[in-house]
Amino acid sequence: MPETPEEDLSYAERLRRKGVQTRPSGWSHATRDETVEGSTDDGGRFKATRDTAGHIVTEETTASGRQRKHVTINLG
């Protein structure tokens, strides 16, 4: 008689019984958008977001309150 119930099982059967494993923390950083926020030298604020394809969207607000959006598309 085996000491543990899994001792007499084949490797494939142990994997089937193990079930699907999921990460409790959700998606990894490799699949999330990366975001950087900060302020410019002239007193404005910016937020730069890079998605998984490498495209960068920069939203900025100048010190006078004007809002701008810059998009850099990764073609490679």
C-alpha positions in Angstrom: 0.0 0.0 0.0 1.4 3.4 -0.9 2.0 5.9 1.8 0.4 8.7 -0.2 -2.5 8.4 -2.6 -0.5 9.9 -5.4 2.4 7.5 -5.2 0.9 4.8 -7.4 -0.3 7.2 -10.1 1.4 7.8 -13.4 2.9 11.2 -14.2 0.1 12.1 -16.6 -2.6 11.1 -14.1 -0.9 13.3 -11.4 -1.0 16.3 -13.9 -4.6 15.7 -14.7 -5.6 15.6 -11.0 -3.6 18.7 -10.3 -6.0 20.8 -12.4 -5.6 24.1 -14.0 -3.3 26.5 -12.1 -4.2 30.2 -12.1 -2.2 33.1 -10.7 -4.1 34.6 -7.7 -2.6 38.0 -8.5 -4.1 38.1 -12.0 -2.2 39.1 -15.1 1.6 39.4 -15.1 3.4 42.6 -15.8 4.3 41.3 -19.2 0.7 41.7 -20.4 -0.2 45.0 -18.6 0.2 48.5 -19.9 3.1 50.3 -18.3 2.3 53.8 -17.0 4.6 56.6 -16.0 3.3 59.8 -14.4 5.2 62.9 -13.5 5.7 66.7 -13.8 7.7 68.7 -16.3 10.2 71.4 -15.6 7.7 74.2 -16.4 5.1 73.0 -13.9 3.0 70.8 -16.2 1.9 67.2 -15.7 2.2 64.2 -18.0 1.2 60.5 -18.1 2.9 58.2 -20.6 1.4 54.7 -21.2 3.1 51.9 -23.2 1.0 49.0 -24.3 2.1 45.4 -25.0 2.7 46.2 -28.7 5.1 49.0 -27.8 2.9 52.0 -28.7 3.3 55.0 -26.4 0.5 57.4 -25.6 1.6 60.6 -23.8 -1.1 62.8 -22.3 0.2 66.1 -20.9 -1.2 69.3 -19.3 0.8 72.4 -19.5 1.2 74.9 -16.7 -1.4 77.1 -18.4 -3.9 74.3 -18.4 -3.7 73.3 -22.1 -4.1 69.6 -22.7 -2.2 67.6 -25.4 -2.0 64.0 -26.5 1.0 62.5 -28.3 1.0 59.1 -29.9 4.1 57.1 -30.9 3.3 54.0 -32.9 5.7 51.1 -32.9 6.0 49.8 -36.5 8.6 47.1 -35.8 
